[in-house]
């Protein structure tokens, strides 16, 4: 959850403050490394894949409940 929270915070900084921190919106832009960004994107991607699997499973269960 920490990676997701940090990624969401950073996304908001980028979108709303040109990548300046919420604590100092007029300050310098934050540095970012390729490794950090790659890990964040991979983590979000894995969460999306897991959620997709859960939705498919749940939809299958609901369909089975409603089929005669």
JOFEN-V623235 format. One record per residue. OMEGA is omega as a letter, one per 40 degrees, with the letter a starting at -180 (999 if undefined). D_CENTER is the distance of its C-alpha to the mean C-alpha in Angstrom with 2 decimals. Layout:
OMEGA&D_CENTER, OMEGA&D_CENTER
This chain:
i&9.48, a&10.47, i&8.10, i&5.01, a&7.65, i&8.84, i&6.09, i&6.06, a&9.75, i&10.28, i&8.97, i&11.37, a&13.97, a&13.98, a&14.30, a&16.64, i&18.58, i&18.72, i&16.69, a&19.04, i&18.14, a&18.45, a&21.31, a&23.18, i&22.37, a&25.56, a&25.11, i&24.30, a&21.13, i&18.86, i&19.20, i&16.44, i&17.18, a&16.44, i&15.84, a&13.15, i&11.33, i&12.02, i&10.82, a&7.36, i&7.34, i&9.18, i&7.21, i&4.26, i&7.65, i&9.43, i&7.67, i&8.33, i&11.75, i&12.52, i&11.94, i&14.08, i&16.68, i&16.90, i&17.47, i&20.09, a&21.77, i&21.96, i&23.27, i&25.83, i&26.93, i&27.38, i&29.30, i&31.48, a&32.28, i&33.40, a&35.37, 999&39.05
